[in-house]
Amino acid sequence: MPKLVCTPFRPPFPKGRMPSTSPLLRVTHARVRHEGNARHTPDDVSFEVAPGEVVLLLGPSGSGKSTLALALNGLVPHAVPAELEGTVEVAGIRSTETTVAELSAQVSMVFQDPDAQIVTGTLLDEVCFGPENLLLPVAEVLARAEAALRRVGLWERRSENPDRLSGGGRQRLAIACALALRSPLIVLDEPTANLDPAGIEEVYAVLGELVREGGHAIVLIEHNLDAAIALVDRVVVIDGLGRLAFDGTPDAVLRGQVDALMRMGVWLPTATLAGLRLRAAGHEVPVLPLSPGELTAVLNGLRPIVPDASAVHRAPGHHPAIAVRVRGLRVSKGRGAARTEVLHGIDLDLPAGSFTAIVGTNGAGKTTLLQAIAGVSLPPRGTVDVLGLDPTRADARTLARTVGFVFQNPEHQFIRGTVAEELAHGLQLQHLDRAAIDERVDRMLDRFGLEAQRGEHPFLLSGGQKRRLSVGTALIAGAPVLALDEPTFGQDRERAAHLLDILKQLNDEGRTVVVVTHDLQLVADYASHVVAMQEGRVRTHDETGAVLASGALEEAGLLAPPLVRALRATADPAWHCLSRLSDLGPER
């Protein structure tokens, strides 16, 4: 594929930020090859970042985005077994000529998986850890820690163990650790992946303050562009081969190269996807919108779409049978005096053949409920019934044949030495013959684009590849109930759409699908039912259309999906009944 590069970068700094005469970060012909891999990802990537600038790094899954992020703070090549060619310079310091510890004064990092950087026993200790290692005075360390924890809403929980935080809470903690270092460059790899929509907006408000007040530069890897786009000055795109494809302003890249980005499968703002669908349906959209506000302006200039009334929301149909029945479920966490009840008497019926999304703010109890349903964390006996099976009374083999489960963190479920062996493990427990196992494994590798990784260790895969493998292990046994915690986390747009289409197909064939997700546009587009949780209780449980129209999400502390917010803001109420991207037109 020939290299396609936009007009050379001239920083627009639309928010009044002025560049320094010399770049804070300079990446020159960077190539990284992991130990045991033949390919370089990234491969020959060059770009610069000025003080006070926010650069969005996009690319399909497996292109090397996260690897490049690790090279910016010296973990590649000093800690990660990989070869770095070319140069990475931060504040004039070459990453290969100093230590990771010394570079941390210039670069702070928020990893894709927050658990990978949590090392102490309390939130306060965790945030103090970085400044302490810079040998700062105690008063300065504590002042920085308090300011950082307050900014992410965790100061009141400073004495707690990080293990007690939800996935989103641990992500907030990781961000606080980066803030406390006060490095001039902050690198964030999917920083909002485990956050609810309100939490995402809060994080970007904090990042915006940092850029405006302190002149921090930010390199951001993010798939949820709806909240991020207002902060971004420049977009750098790496293609599927790990090579630089585009480098320019959001307008030049996201609008000017939209067809190429669609072919690559990278994430685009929801408003942009909506504009493309409107164009495909024959509507006049001269300039593609990048934000919900811009989409509202476009819609106000169009005649409202009148959809088939039966298709306004995905019709759930009639489900006389109940696949999952929960009665009086109470779950506590912690030990001794610190033991706390996190689910408070949950009663819930999930229809057989439904596609149910469990949503809620961070810490609402979503993952705890899903794990109890799947028997991953055993609920009290008699409180959960899955197709007639009590998870507390079932052996592991029977439970795995009934419920396929996908963890929020894929690495929590990997136990074998290669991708193929990981997929085969559950089938081997069922004593299938070798030929049948090999046939199913081959089919799953092909289905999820993991053929080339067949012999690799699961821990060496990219984040997106790990997620696809974890989903594959849940699907391969053919369980009638599928329970997935954040199934699209770490996926590029093309892979996420492919995965969701697979789940929809399985659901159409009769499988019951239950997902925990913060992606409320996914909920609007795919779910037949929604369970909205708040503080360990079910706030509402209804068909998706009814929940979106009722304002129940907002009552549970959430925000409506970006598309729904854009539609509700239009002048003509005829737009207000729509909620799905497919309501606006066919996919490009």
C-alpha angles and dihedrals in degrees: 000000000000117000112258116198127176124228108304112278118272107175110236095190091195093180094062096265114142123211125236117242090246126045121251091212126030120182113186124188091327116188125174127190118185119222109275095016124113096202130071114230111206099027122194099338121168130179141132134224122205124211110276093018126127114212122189114210113205133178142131121279111286095022093117103258096135091042090053089050089054089052091056093067097035099255083121111082102003100056107009116069097244139112119242120203123184120025141290116195126184117188087344093307117123111227092221093054099055139040130267088244092055092046091053088076087064103030130037121189137209108196128217088242110045092198088068092070105035111104110152139069103246136037092241093051090048094055092043092052097081099045090044090057089053086061094239121164115273093245091053092048092052093044092052092046093051093047092049095047092048091052092057095040098249104107094103089056095048095122095052127102112255088232088072093061122095118244089266091048091055089050090054089050091052090052090050090053090054092047092051092059090059090206115173090237123049119190116197123188109197091327095177100041094113098035129104116240094262090049090051092056090047091053092051090047088056092047090049091053091050092053094046098042105032106026093237116168117222132203107195130193105191139151096189098076098164094087097028101053096078090059098047123103098175141015124215116190127198116196129224091275092055095253129132109266106166139006119179148091120317088254094051095046109029095039103024097046100031095126092054091046091052090052090050091051096231122154120269130187114277089240090057092050088049091051091051091052091049089052091048089053090055100260122142109251106160095176121031112235120237099188137039090252092055090047091053089053090052092049092049088062094052135074108254118259115242106207128196102280091228091056101048086103129012103277109237093200123203117321107182092169125070116224098183124028121184122185128181093339113182121174127182130192133199131037137274116336090355093060109122132187110237101174116048114201101313117199114186141153119197113195119234110257094021127132103221125187118202109206137172144124121295109290095019091124100256098135092040090055093046092049091050091051091050094044092239088124104028112238122213110289115272097017099097129046121182112187090327094315124118105210091214092059099042127094117235094257094053092044092051090052089053104039127030109202132197118194123223087239108045093205090065090073104040114107106151133078101240138031092247092049091049091055092045096050099085092045091051090055087057089054095237115168119262096251093053091047093049092049093052093044092051090050093050093047089053093044093055099036095247100123093113090051096051094117099035125107110255092233090061095058123103117262092259093047091051090054092050091049092050091052090046091055090054095048100042097074092056097234113181092225121052120194116188129180110208095335096184097048111130095009126126116234095264094049093044091051090047092051093048091048088054091051091047091050091050089047091050087052090057106271116139110232124198119181134179109211145158090201100100093179086061087053092052094046101043116012123096092192137024130208109196114197131195128182094343096313135097107254095183139348119191145118112305097248092053093049094049092047096045101060089238092134092059090046088056090054096261134118124238115251114280092250092051091049091051092048094047091052093059120109094233112069089208087083093054097079093063124087111155130080088230089061088069099052145297123314115264 
